[in-house]
Amino acid sequence: MLISCKRLYYFGCLILITCSFFSCSVEKSTLVKNYPVDTPFVFNNNIVVKGNLTRDEKKRLSADLVNYWDDSLFAARSSQYGLSFKSNTPFFFTSKLINPPIYDSTNRIRTASFMNGYLKSQGYYYSFIKDSVARSYYEGQRRVSITDTVYTGKQMIIDTEKFAMATPRLQFLADSSKKASLIQPRKSPFGKNLVGTELDRLVALYRQKGFFLLTRDNLIAEADTLDQALLTFSADPFEQAQKISEAIERKKQNPTTVITVMQRENNDTTFQLLPDSAYFRPYYVGNIYYYPEADVRLIADSVMQDTASIKRLRSNAFTMYYQKGLFKLKTLTKITQIHSGRLYNENAFNRTMTNFNQLPAWSQVDYRTVLRNDSVDFYFFLSPARPQNITFSVEGSRNTGDFLSTGTLIGTAFNIGYTNRNFLFKRAHQFNATFSNGVEFTLDKNYPFLQTFLSSLNLAYSIPNVKLSKNKNVTGTLKFDATPNYSERNNFFRIRSLVTGAGLEWKRRNTVWQVRFPNIELYSLDTLPLLIEAFKENPFLRSSFNTGSVVSLQGAVSRTLPGTKNINNTFYFRGAAEWAPFGFISKNLYQFAKIEGEIRKQWQAGKTSTWATRFFAGVGLNYSNNSSFGTTMPFFKQFIAGGPNSMRAWALRQLGLGSSIASDTSTFRERYGDMQLEGNIEFRFNVMTVGSVKVGSALFADVGNIWNVKRNPALPGAEFDISRFGKDIAIGMGTGLRLDFNYFLIRLDFALKLKDPARAINSGWLNFRDFTWQDKEYGVGINNYALQLGIGLPF
């Protein structure tokens, strides 16, 4: 890639100016408003952490210690970029300081006390804070910058964890679960967060084993830092003093503590309704009552007292109160994971609430509990959602250079949907029907006005809470669906299709599993004159438009994990596979295998910025012996690249295959491949807030392409070859604007084709010296950029 010296000079000047702007001192780049005149005020606060710590630990302490400045000594500045045209303020400013506090040295002690208290809670018992003050005078302002240098010393290590429960059952459960403890003796650093998390673990364990009333307030952890050598007293006072001195020195060099977890006894029962013994005993599940037609406006406690006017249906320990009889009692008991006569289990109760909340039959779910001797009775109040509703919607779209057309297509669609949340048998089954009719037309005089007609009907029936395992209480949702479609492209083709099948979906913790069998897809194609002409121009298209059908087995798994230290840091994985081995049944059935995987990771880089990465890989293989199907997968099962959620420098389905130029020299521009590799990285940051709308931006790079698996002489360069990977790979870079309305996000991305495998010159790289917005290498104008409009984040 060649760049002229002149352009390089201008580029260097731009970089120099940018660096100069961002390297301005804090003194000059901060805009101060409403400062006290002729009075020293706090202008800046700095915290420097020193000690034998990791860089991440220093960064964490520095960020947390900022919260412990006394308000009278903290200058709360906001990061903001802007221009100022007043004579006594900087022309460029990168931060703003409003109403800074007057500096008062007497408040330094309080700040040091706050910081030392926090450091002790993190296990730094021998820390030392040294403060320094720097004064400056700028544009009539008497500024004071305060720097606290924190010498942490060594962090205290937890030497031993002990349990001293007065209740034998609690002691036994704690001892038996010691391997699951979050505290690793002689390894874990002492910190209130760690000890608090360990207490939460024990509370969760106890509540799974019947201790219904026990909470975090009923446990306490004591930290003992006493050196055992001091327990041996000496009659010689000098010897005893030496022991104390040596113990103190040992603690400084290797500070350790012993954590003892015990029951918290409440001696003051003035505000406690129950005695302590009630909190430290197990409870059994008693009777279970349902109100599946509860009015959302009524008070639950009053409904429990007045049941005379309500019908009642009882079955063993289950009782349902109702008026209209909208639901069956068996449906409610099937959802319930807690069982009468068994010890209370918090996890089972949470699963029950989740099951009720996930069902669309109810809009609101509430509950009450009543203690009865050693049992707990449960009352569930379920407010029904509107059982049926009809929705209408109108959609619009604009496609440039779209499918089999060089003109601009304007599309509109009318949708009508029907939902029944309690469709059959009064068992909260759901039925959905959506009918869609759409057209695409063009204003180009060279083409007929009406280009495309689309019509589809989707029918879906869901059966919730299908039991999958007797022992583990695993339930899922059984789904049946059928979608007939009809589409016609003017003078090109008519496609009729029917996609139907059955599937099962279930969730375990953070993992969602999906299995679909059978998956049946039937297709019928009528070839019209213009498509026949396209076949003559590009014979490879014929195999893409075969009319075979599919009978397959599909499976998918996805998992989402929040960050351990920051919940905004997330990790997502999705894997899917499809297998169609039933070609022996009929010669019109495809035989193929397909697998794909996707990994996403997101982590916070600052208060208002985030890094996001994505990697996707997929491959499919057509192993059918039917020559009419060709060597590739059916086009409706192949991979595509480009568009607002993929390689954003290319329009949808406009990248690939490999470095082949067959599609670039054809009127048929769409590309489908049997294999795809793609990686994306994006730096997202907020720009401003306008009213309630957050305006953000991003810098991103996309790398990838699609290929065929098997070689086809008619398409040179389209198959995947590791030796040609560097040539085939495509690279796009760009930026974007995002408008976040909280409920949805509108995204506008602009990207350049930094490297296009279809470019014959410069090894595919964009030539900035002779930059043009459009390449015409093959007699057809191909944009070097793309402008993408999307809803939601790309990944």
Buried (B, 14 or more C-beta within 10 A) or exposed (E): EEEEEEEEEEEEEEEEEEEEEEEBEBBBBBBBEEBBEEEBBBBBBBBEBEBEBEEEBBEBBBEBBEEBBBEBBBBEBEEEBEEEEEEEBBEBBBBBBEEBBBBEEEBBEBBBEBBBEBBBBBBBBBBBBEBEEEEEEBEEBBBBBBBBBBBBBBBBBBBEBEBEBEBEBBBEBBEEBEEEBEBEBEEBBBBBEBBEEBBEBBBEBBBBBBBBBBEEEBBEBEBEEEBEEEEEEEEEEEEBEEBEEEBEEEBEEEBBBBBBBBBEEBEEEEEEEEEBEBBBBBBBBBBBBBBBBBEEEEEBEEBBEEEEEEEEEEEEBBBBBBEEEBBBBBBBBBBBBBBBEEBBBBEBBEBBBBBBEBBBBBEEBBBBBEBEEEBBBBBBBBBBBEEEEEEEEEEEEEBEBBBBBBBBBBBEBEBEBBBBBBBEEBBBBBBBBBBBBBBBBBEBEEBEEEBBBBBBBBBBBBBBBBEBEEEEBBBBBBBBBBBBBBBBBBBBBBBBBBBBBBBBBBBEEEEBBBBBBBBBBBBEBEBBEBBEEBBEEBEBBBBBBBBBBBBBBBBBBBBEBEBEEEEEBBBBBBBBBBBBBBBEEEEBBBBBBBBBBBBBBBBBEEEEEBBBBBBBBBBBBBEBEBEEBBBBBBBEBBBBBBBBBBBBBBBBBBBBBBBBBBBBBBBBBBBBBBBBBBBBBBBBBBEEEEEEEBEBBBEBBBBBBBBBBEEBEEBEBBBBBEEBEEBBBBBBBBBBBBBBEEEEBBBBBBBBBBBBBBBEEBEBBBBBEEEEEEBEBEEBEBBBBBBBEBEEBBB
